[in-house]
Amino acid sequence: MRWWDIAPVLELERELFPDDAWSEGMFWSELAHARGPHATRRYVVAEEDGRLVGYAGLAAAGGLGDVQTIAVSRDQWGTGLGGRLLADLLQHATAFECDEVLLEVRVDNTRAQKLYERFGFEPIGFRRGYYQPGNIDALVMRLRVHTVQGTESTESHG
């Protein structure tokens, strides 16, 4: 995701999450941490025929990743796009050296919960009234990231 993606991202955000959509400033803030050698964010978009049809974001710090958002346009539901976006985030969670990845999902969003379960996320708790203004609870889910043993060290010497 780049700055020029923010307007179409906001359009999809407001369509899918009318009651608790992120603001333009929230996306700008996240993108400010997504570039350069000290990046702690990964934000991606998916396009079809020049139209933005999905986006996703991950924050990482101190061995912990957090899926900030995943959204797919309704006409793309059931196509596997959400899974591809999530797979990209999890690949980058490994690159960020995350030991585990957390996320919150609305308790009434069973479609998303099933997607996360297919990727190995497990429910670990609830955040009461997390989604406002609707006062909807969030299910907190966690995935323990397994690193491949025997990989080369990325430390530099000298």
RODO-2510 file (C-alpha; in nm, 4 decimals, decimal comma):
residues 158
     n   res          X          Y          Z
     1     m     0,0000     0,0000     0,0000
     2     r     0,1254     0,3441    -0,0903
     3     w    -0,0120     0,6923    -0,0278
     4     w    -0,2075     0,6928    -0,3547
     5     d    -0,3983     0,3845    -0,2378
     6     i    -0,5450     0,5612     0,0659
     7     a    -0,8469     0,7153    -0,1131
     8     p    -0,9704     0,3853    -0,2651
     9     v    -0,8882     0,2027     0,0595
    10     l    -1,1025     0,4519     0,2523
    11     e    -1,3886     0,4021     0,0064
    12     l    -1,3825     0,0247     0,0613
    13     e    -1,3291     0,0701     0,4365
    14     r    -1,6414     0,2859     0,4672
    15     e    -1,8444     0,0447     0,2531
    16     l    -1,7489    -0,2606     0,4599
    17     f    -1,7231    -0,1034     0,8068
    18     p    -1,9660     0,1916     0,8066
    19     d    -1,9938     0,2121     1,1861
    20     d    -1,6276     0,1781     1,2802
    21     a    -1,4243     0,2656     0,9701
    22     w    -1,0657     0,3779     1,0116
    23     s    -0,9937     0,7429     0,9404
    24     e    -0,7591     0,8721     0,6721
    25     g    -0,5180     0,9753     0,9481
    26     m    -0,5056     0,6216     1,0853
    27     f    -0,3951     0,4852     0,7471
    28     w    -0,1386     0,7646     0,7023
    29     s     0,0006     0,6867     1,0483
    30     e     0,0332     0,3170     0,9701
    31     l     0,2003     0,3816     0,6339
    32     a     0,4524     0,6105     0,8033
    33     h     0,5901     0,2961     0,9728
    34     a     0,5800     0,0719     0,6659
    35     r     0,8924     0,1791     0,4757
    36     g     1,2640     0,1914     0,5334
    37     p     1,5111    -0,0159     0,7327
    38     h     1,3222     0,0263     1,0609
    39     a     0,9754    -0,0561     0,9247
    40     t     0,7368    -0,2197     1,1717
    41     r     0,4323    -0,2397     0,9442
    42     r     0,3306    -0,4287     0,6311
    43     y     0,0340    -0,2967     0,4324
    44     v    -0,0716    -0,4468     0,1003
    45     v    -0,3506    -0,3928    -0,1504
    46     a    -0,5096    -0,6209    -0,4082
    47     e    -0,6368    -0,4893    -0,7391
    48     e    -0,8435    -0,6396    -1,0170
    49     d    -0,8809    -0,4641    -1,3524
    50     g    -0,7357    -0,1468    -1,2004
    51     r    -0,9842    -0,1456    -0,9103
    52     l    -0,8818    -0,1884    -0,5477
    53     v    -1,0605    -0,5005    -0,4165
    54     g    -0,8796    -0,5678    -0,0896
    55     y    -0,6180    -0,4583     0,1583
    56     a    -0,4491    -0,5839     0,4720
    57     g    -0,2082    -0,4622     0,7372
    58     l     0,0245    -0,6030     1,0010
    59     a     0,2088    -0,4310     1,2857
    60     a     0,5125    -0,5974     1,4432
    61     a     0,7212    -0,5166     1,7495
    62     g     0,9164    -0,7135     2,0058
    63     g     0,8438    -1,0561     1,8588
    64     l     0,4696    -0,9932     1,8447
    65     g     0,2680    -0,9349     1,5294
    66     d    -0,0815    -0,7930     1,5173
    67     v    -0,3117    -0,8157     1,2169
    68     q    -0,4451    -0,4611     1,2083
    69     t    -0,6942    -0,5029     0,9258
    70     i    -0,8038    -0,7266     0,6407
    71     a    -1,0787    -0,6228     0,4032
    72     v    -1,2065    -0,7726     0,0790
    73     s    -1,4788    -0,6225    -0,1415
    74     r    -1,8042    -0,8161    -0,1275
    75     d    -1,7799    -0,9212    -0,4928
    76     q    -1,4509    -1,0971    -0,4051
    77     w    -1,5850    -1,2928    -0,1067
    78     g    -1,5278    -1,6652    -0,1504
    79     t    -1,2482    -1,6210    -0,4077
    80     g    -0,9606    -1,6873    -0,1676
    81     l    -0,8417    -1,3260    -0,1742
    82     g    -0,8687    -1,2888     0,2045
    83     g    -0,6522    -1,5970     0,2469
    84     r    -0,3907    -1,4636     0,0045
    85     l    -0,3775    -1,1314     0,1898
    86     l    -0,3458    -1,3088     0,5247
    87     a    -0,0730    -1,5382     0,3890
    88     d     0,1246    -1,2322     0,2804
    89     l     0,0964    -1,0798     0,6279
    90     l     0,2048    -1,4037     0,7944
    91     q     0,5042    -1,4341     0,5628
    92     h     0,6089    -1,0865     0,6717
    93     a     0,5435    -1,1695     1,0374
    94     t     0,8140    -1,4322     0,9962
    95     a     1,0421    -1,1756     0,8313
    96     f     0,9747    -0,9427     1,1259
    97     e     1,0792    -1,2344     1,3526
    98     c     0,7425    -1,2552     1,5275
    99     d     0,6943    -1,5488     1,7639
   100     e     0,3183    -1,5057     1,7586
   101     v     0,0530    -1,3081     1,5755
   102     l    -0,2628    -1,1756     1,7371
   103     l    -0,5801    -1,0324     1,5906
   104     e    -0,9241    -0,9175     1,6942
   105     v    -1,2332    -1,0131     1,4975
   106     r    -1,5952    -0,9243     1,5585
   107     v    -1,7761    -1,2033     1,7410
   108     d    -2,0491    -1,1886     1,4760
   109     n    -1,8043    -1,2240     1,1816
   110     t    -1,7979    -1,6020     1,1499
   111     r    -1,6700    -1,5847     0,7890
   112     a    -1,3468    -1,4157     0,9051
   113     q    -1,3162    -1,6420     1,2104
   114     k    -1,3246    -1,9503     0,9865
   115     l    -1,0537    -1,8009     0,7643
   116     y    -0,8285    -1,7384     1,0648
   117     e    -0,8922    -2,0880     1,2026
   118     r    -0,7859    -2,2396     0,8679
   119     f    -0,4526    -2,0612     0,9106
   120     g    -0,4100    -2,2020     1,2622
   121     f    -0,5313    -1,9092     1,4732
   122     e    -0,6908    -2,0130     1,8025
   123     p    -0,9293    -1,8127     2,0208
   124     i    -0,7687    -1,6908     2,3438
   125     g    -1,0171    -1,4377     2,4835
   126     f    -1,2590    -1,1539     2,4295
   127     r    -1,2463    -0,7759     2,4342
   128     r    -1,5851    -0,6578     2,5537
   129     g    -1,7323    -0,3666     2,3568
   130     y    -1,4192    -0,3407     2,1404
   131     y    -1,5964    -0,2293     1,8238
   132     q    -1,7624     0,1077     1,8731
   133     p    -2,0085     0,2678     1,8407
   134     g    -2,1977    -0,0621     1,8092
   135     n    -2,0484    -0,1975     2,1351
   136     i    -1,9670    -0,5291     1,9609
   137     d    -1,7306    -0,7701     2,1355
   138     a    -1,4081    -0,8847     1,9703
   139     l    -1,2783    -1,2380     1,9736
   140     v    -0,9002    -1,2338     2,0260
   141     m    -0,7157    -1,5011     1,8305
   142     r    -0,3510    -1,6072     1,8328
   143     l    -0,1195    -1,7925     1,5970
   144     r     0,2161    -1,9184     1,7202
   145     v     0,4667    -1,8697     1,4399
   146     h     0,7022    -2,1624     1,3931
   147     t     1,0386    -2,0684     1,2512
   148     v     1,2291    -2,3122     1,0340
   149     q     1,5246    -2,4652     1,2161
   150     g     1,8668    -2,4553     1,0572
   151     t     1,8241    -2,1333     0,8628
   152     e     2,1207    -1,9092     0,8076
   153     s     2,1854    -1,6297     1,0511
   154     t     2,1305    -1,2773     0,9264
   155     e     2,3814    -1,1287     1,1683
   156     s     2,6740    -0,9480     1,0099
   157     h     3,0237    -0,9913     1,1405
   158     g     3,2816    -0,7155     1,1492
***
